[in-house]
């Protein structure tokens, strides 16, 4: 890597929008910069480099970025040496538009190129123009290691969650669901080598991490590209093999993963939930709709019956197994009957919680060109009705926990309330507990004493 251009120690400030992968990407960039002797700024006003790590899932993502850049204009006027970087999915999808708009941008960096953040900062100082690195690495055999300092403790943008960390295992997606922009912002599926992932997890565990969440746009297809290239050899599916390797690490308390596409959720993976306690009693399994007609239009490659079958592989053995999902309402062509089928699915599945969204048209996606787009007012009413039904279910499930004794991993302390700690149960339910001693990072036995639709309240046993 190139040397720092300035003799002074530069400071950076990072803002992160979007999913867990963006959080992990931000932490990688922080680690890279700190490895080059950058310091964390006390505030954005104190920074030499401000990074906006962006999400492009929703319709107004670009407008949100441009609006934020407008508010940063005053800082640029006060500090002409300030550099502003736009990274993440908006940077990839809207690079030309951002460069044309300018708005004080100095660096535009796509998700697959975040390892270049330090070098582009130096280049921008020298050139005094927009430095850009977007697109995807062609013909790379495996996902590159973004952070060269695996043996060092990685920083976290959310210090309260240092006990629970994210590890990116793959980037991109080959499914091309008609509503999704991910293949255009993160490219085709590229997996990280399993040995690298295991070493990264070990590094986290060495510094006190007890829960790991493996991340990918579709974790079920992890390693299929490596298998095709002859880089791995396994009798299992590569993802199941990876889960077994990571779960085998002694200091790991809990192992989770997201996101899992139901069309390639295998019986082998379901069986692992039944035999490996570190995977817990919870799974996020996005379905998107309860209508076969809409699922076909979405190009989801799974029917409602097949979705139920995959859930039954686990719930037939563990009836209390908690499942959450993603749902889109108002997809082009969604009739009242299609929407009712989604409500019926929600009632039958009794999800622990749901991430529900109104359909949002995205540039380059097939669904943006579909006829029969749904009026915004109809989408709003459908979303409200779905959320009302799900809120009742979530509240009922949480209330049913009152009086039960369970184990939870404590991950952080409240910033507002003294001696108040938070963590997750085996079913991933957020739980509050009061303790006069520091219990961060500990697995504790508790009794649930109160509940609402948001969280549980417990007392130590």
LINGI-V487430 format. One record per residue. N is the residue number from 1. PHI is phi as a letter, one per 20 degrees, with the letter a starting at -180 (none if undefined). OMEGA is omega in radians with two decimals (NA if undefined). Layout:
n: (N | N)
phi: (PHI | PHI)
omega: (OMEGA | OMEGA)
This chain:
n: (1 | 2 | 3 | 4 | 5 | 6 | 7 | 8 | 9 | 10 | 11 | 12 | 13 | 14 | 15 | 16 | 17 | 18 | 19 | 20 | 21 | 22 | 23 | 24 | 25 | 26 | 27 | 28 | 29 | 30 | 31 | 32 | 33 | 34 | 35 | 36 | 37 | 38 | 39 | 40 | 41 | 42 | 43 | 44 | 45 | 46 | 47 | 48 | 49 | 50 | 51 | 52 | 53 | 54 | 55 | 56 | 57 | 58 | 59 | 60 | 61 | 62 | 63 | 64 | 65 | 66 | 67 | 68 | 69 | 70 | 71 | 72 | 73 | 74 | 75 | 76 | 77 | 78 | 79 | 80 | 81 | 82 | 83 | 84 | 85 | 86 | 87 | 88 | 89 | 90 | 91 | 92 | 93 | 94 | 95 | 96 | 97 | 98 | 99 | 100 | 101 | 102 | 103 | 104 | 105 | 106 | 107 | 108 | 109 | 110 | 111 | 112 | 113 | 114 | 115 | 116 | 117 | 118 | 119 | 120 | 121 | 122 | 123 | 124 | 125 | 126 | 127 | 128 | 129 | 130 | 131 | 132 | 133 | 134 | 135 | 136 | 137 | 138 | 139 | 140 | 141 | 142 | 143 | 144 | 145 | 146 | 147 | 148 | 149 | 150 | 151 | 152 | 153 | 154 | 155 | 156 | 157 | 158 | 159 | 160 | 161 | 162 | 163 | 164 | 165 | 166 | 167 | 168 | 169 | 170 | 171 | 172 | 173 | 174 | 175 | 176 | 177 | 178 | 179 | 180 | 181 | 182 | 183 | 184 | 185 | 186 | 187 | 188 | 189 | 190 | 191 | 192 | 193 | 194 | 195 | 196 | 197 | 198 | 199 | 200 | 201 | 202 | 203 | 204 | 205 | 206 | 207 | 208 | 209 | 210 | 211 | 212 | 213 | 214 | 215 | 216 | 217 | 218 | 219 | 220 | 221 | 222 | 223 | 224 | 225 | 226 | 227 | 228 | 229 | 230 | 231 | 232 | 233 | 234 | 235 | 236 | 237 | 238 | 239 | 240 | 241 | 242 | 243 | 244 | 245 | 246 | 247 | 248 | 249 | 250 | 251 | 252 | 253 | 254 | 255 | 256 | 257 | 258 | 259 | 260 | 261 | 262 | 263 | 264 | 265 | 266 | 267 | 268 | 269 | 270 | 271 | 272 | 273 | 274 | 275 | 276 | 277 | 278 | 279 | 280 | 281 | 282 | 283 | 284 | 285 | 286 | 287 | 288 | 289 | 290 | 291 | 292 | 293 | 294 | 295 | 296 | 297 | 298 | 299 | 300 | 301 | 302 | 303 | 304 | 305 | 306 | 307 | 308 | 309 | 310 | 311 | 312 | 313 | 314 | 315 | 316 | 317 | 318 | 319 | 320 | 321 | 322 | 323 | 324 | 325 | 326 | 327 | 328 | 329 | 330 | 331 | 332 | 333 | 334 | 335 | 336 | 337 | 338 | 339 | 340 | 341 | 342 | 343 | 344 | 345 | 346 | 347 | 348 | 349 | 350 | 351 | 352 | 353 | 354 | 355 | 356 | 357 | 358 | 359 | 360 | 361 | 362 | 363 | 364 | 365 | 366 | 367 | 368 | 369 | 370 | 371 | 372 | 373 | 374 | 375 | 376 | 377 | 378 | 379 | 380 | 381 | 382 | 383 | 384 | 385 | 386 | 387 | 388 | 389 | 390 | 391 | 392 | 393 | 394 | 395 | 396 | 397 | 398 | 399 | 400 | 401 | 402 | 403 | 404 | 405 | 406 | 407 | 408 | 409 | 410 | 411 | 412 | 413 | 414 | 415 | 416 | 417 | 418 | 419 | 420 | 421 | 422 | 423 | 424 | 425 | 426 | 427 | 428 | 429 | 430 | 431 | 432 | 433 | 434 | 435 | 436 | 437 | 438 | 439 | 440 | 441 | 442 | 443 | 444 | 445 | 446 | 447 | 448 | 449 | 450 | 451 | 452 | 453 | 454 | 455 | 456 | 457 | 458 | 459 | 460 | 461)
phi: (none | f | f | f | f | e | f | f | e | f | d | c | c | d | d | c | d | o | e | f | f | f | g | f | f | f | f | f | f | g | f | f | f | f | f | d | m | f | d | f | f | f | b | f | f | e | e | e | c | d | d | d | e | d | d | c | f | e | f | e | f | f | f | f | f | f | f | f | f | f | f | e | g | f | f | f | f | f | c | g | e | f | d | d | d | d | c | n | f | f | f | f | f | c | g | f | f | f | f | f | f | m | l | n | f | d | c | c | c | e | g | f | c | f | f | e | g | f | f | f | f | f | f | f | f | f | e | l | b | f | d | c | b | c | n | c | f | e | l | f | f | b | g | f | f | f | d | f | d | f | f | e | f | f | f | c | f | c | g | f | d | f | f | d | c | d | c | f | d | b | c | n | b | d | e | l | g | f | e | d | e | g | g | e | d | c | n | f | f | c | e | e | f | g | f | f | f | f | f | f | f | g | f | f | f | g | d | o | f | c | c | c | d | e | d | a | f | b | f | f | e | g | n | f | f | f | f | f | e | m | e | c | c | b | e | e | f | g | f | f | f | f | g | f | f | f | f | f | f | f | e | e | e | b | c | c | b | a | d | d | e | f | f | c | f | e | f | f | f | f | f | f | f | e | d | d | f | f | f | m | d | b | b | e | c | f | d | m | b | e | d | f | f | f | g | f | f | f | m | e | m | b | e | f | f | f | f | g | f | f | f | f | g | e | f | f | d | d | f | e | f | e | c | d | b | d | c | d | d | m | f | g | n | f | e | f | f | g | f | f | f | f | f | f | f | f | f | f | f | l | f | f | a | c | e | d | c | f | g | c | f | d | g | n | e | f | f | f | e | f | f | l | f | e | f | f | f | f | f | f | f | f | f | f | f | f | f | f | f | f | f | f | f | f | f | f | f | f | f | f | e | f | n | e | d | b | d | b | e | e | d | b | d | f | f | d | d | f | m | d | c | c | a | c | e | f | e | m | e | f | c | d | b | d | b | e | d | f | d | f | n | e | e | c | e | c | d | f | d | b | b | b | f | e | b | d | c | c | c | f | e)
omega: (-3.12 | -3.14 | 3.08 | -3.12 | -3.09 | 3.09 | 3.13 | 3.14 | -3.11 | 3.13 | -3.11 | 3.08 | -3.08 | 3.00 | -3.04 | 3.09 | 2.99 | -2.92 | 3.14 | 3.12 | 3.07 | 3.07 | 3.14 | 3.11 | 3.11 | 3.13 | 3.08 | -3.13 | 3.08 | -3.12 | 3.13 | -3.12 | 3.11 | 3.09 | 3.08 | 3.02 | 2.95 | 3.10 | 3.08 | 3.14 | 3.09 | 3.11 | 3.12 | -3.14 | -3.10 | -2.97 | 2.96 | 3.13 | 3.05 | -3.13 | 3.02 | -3.13 | -2.80 | 3.08 | -3.07 | -3.07 | -3.09 | -2.99 | -3.00 | -3.08 | -3.10 | 3.11 | 3.12 | 3.12 | -3.12 | 3.10 | 3.13 | 3.11 | 3.10 | 3.13 | 3.11 | -3.13 | -3.10 | 3.10 | 3.12 | 3.13 | -3.13 | -3.10 | -3.09 | 3.14 | -3.14 | 3.07 | 3.13 | -3.13 | 2.98 | -3.13 | 3.09 | -2.96 | 3.06 | 3.11 | 3.13 | -3.03 | -3.00 | -3.05 | -3.10 | -3.14 | 3.11 | -3.13 | -3.14 | 3.13 | -3.13 | 3.11 | 3.09 | -3.14 | 3.09 | -3.06 | 3.02 | -2.95 | -3.12 | -3.08 | -3.10 | -3.06 | -3.01 | 3.09 | -3.11 | -3.03 | -3.11 | -3.12 | 3.14 | 3.05 | 3.12 | -3.14 | -3.11 | 3.08 | -3.12 | -3.00 | -3.09 | 3.06 | -3.11 | 3.04 | -2.99 | 2.99 | -3.11 | -3.09 | -3.04 | 3.09 | -3.10 | 3.00 | 3.07 | -3.07 | -3.13 | 3.12 | -3.10 | 3.05 | -3.10 | -3.05 | -3.10 | -3.03 | -3.09 | -3.07 | 3.13 | 3.11 | 3.12 | 3.09 | 3.07 | 3.11 | 3.09 | -3.03 | -3.12 | -3.09 | -3.09 | 3.10 | -3.13 | -3.02 | 3.10 | 3.04 | 3.06 | 3.13 | 3.14 | 3.11 | 3.08 | -3.11 | -3.14 | -2.99 | 3.12 | 2.94 | -2.94 | -3.14 | -2.87 | -3.11 | -3.02 | 3.14 | -3.13 | -3.12 | -3.13 | 3.00 | 3.14 | -3.07 | 3.06 | -3.06 | 3.02 | -3.13 | -3.10 | 3.14 | 3.11 | 3.12 | -3.14 | 3.12 | 3.11 | 3.09 | 3.11 | 3.14 | 3.08 | -3.10 | 3.11 | -3.09 | 2.96 | 3.09 | 3.14 | 3.12 | 3.13 | 2.99 | 3.11 | -3.01 | 3.00 | 3.08 | 3.01 | -3.04 | -3.11 | -3.13 | 3.10 | 2.99 | 3.13 | 3.07 | 3.10 | 3.11 | -3.14 | -3.13 | 3.12 | -3.11 | 3.07 | 3.12 | -3.09 | 3.05 | 3.09 | 2.92 | -3.08 | -3.11 | 3.11 | 3.11 | 3.11 | 3.12 | 3.14 | 3.12 | -3.09 | 3.14 | -3.13 | 3.14 | -2.96 | -3.01 | -3.14 | 3.13 | -3.07 | 3.13 | 3.11 | 3.09 | 3.06 | 0.06 | -3.07 | 3.12 | -3.06 | -3.06 | 3.10 | 2.98 | -2.95 | 3.04 | 3.11 | 3.11 | 3.10 | 3.14 | 3.14 | 3.07 | -3.11 | -3.06 | -3.07 | -3.09 | -3.12 | 3.11 | 3.08 | -3.03 | -3.02 | 3.09 | 2.98 | -3.06 | -3.07 | 3.11 | 3.08 | 3.12 | 3.07 | -3.12 | 3.08 | 3.12 | -3.13 | 3.11 | 3.10 | 3.11 | 3.09 | -3.07 | -3.09 | 3.02 | 3.12 | 3.04 | 3.10 | 3.13 | 3.11 | 3.09 | 3.10 | -3.14 | -3.12 | 3.09 | -3.11 | 3.09 | -3.12 | -3.03 | 3.07 | 3.10 | 3.13 | -3.08 | -3.10 | -3.11 | -3.07 | 3.13 | 3.00 | -3.07 | 2.98 | 3.10 | 3.08 | 3.06 | 3.11 | 3.06 | -3.12 | 3.12 | -3.12 | 3.13 | 3.05 | 3.12 | 3.10 | -3.14 | 3.11 | 3.10 | 3.05 | 3.10 | 3.12 | 3.11 | 3.13 | -3.13 | -3.13 | -3.08 | -3.07 | 3.13 | 3.05 | 2.96 | -3.07 | 2.92 | -3.07 | -3.07 | 2.91 | 3.11 | -3.14 | -3.11 | 3.13 | 3.13 | 3.12 | -3.14 | -3.11 | -3.07 | 3.12 | -3.13 | -3.12 | 3.00 | 3.10 | 3.02 | -3.06 | 3.12 | -3.09 | -3.12 | 3.11 | 3.11 | -3.13 | 3.14 | -3.13 | 3.12 | 3.14 | -3.12 | 3.12 | -3.12 | 3.11 | 3.13 | -3.12 | 3.11 | 3.12 | -3.13 | 3.14 | 3.13 | 3.13 | 3.14 | 3.14 | 3.11 | 3.14 | 3.13 | -3.09 | -3.12 | -3.14 | 3.00 | -3.08 | 3.11 | 3.11 | 3.04 | -3.13 | -3.04 | 3.14 | 3.12 | 3.11 | 3.07 | -3.02 | -2.98 | -3.10 | 3.09 | 3.13 | -3.06 | 3.14 | 3.07 | -3.12 | 3.04 | 3.11 | 3.12 | 3.06 | 3.10 | 3.12 | -3.04 | 3.11 | 3.10 | 3.13 | 3.13 | 3.09 | 3.08 | -3.14 | -3.12 | 3.12 | 3.12 | -3.12 | 2.95 | -3.02 | 3.06 | -3.08 | 2.98 | -3.13 | -3.08 | 3.11 | 3.12 | 2.92 | -3.07 | -3.10 | -3.01 | 3.03 | 3.00 | -3.03 | 2.98 | 3.12 | 3.04 | NA)
